[in-house]
């Protein structure tokens, strides 16, 4: 997620409804656009790579590091 400042996330039903929030986040430039909604969501899957985390560092810092870039088909 990009940096969030007060007032940047709009008050909308999409914030509360998981099915609507990805579109709203992308539209408001709150997540990096990787070529549209579908490609962005596919490239955001961290299920497999997260199993490699060894708890020695903060998970958020680790998953955003360059060493954990996810290769998707």
Buried (B, 14 or more C-beta within 10 A) or exposed (E): EEEEEEEEBEEEEBEEEEEEBBEBBBEBEBBEEBEEBEEBBBBEEEEEBEEEBEEEEEEEEBBEEEEEEBEEE
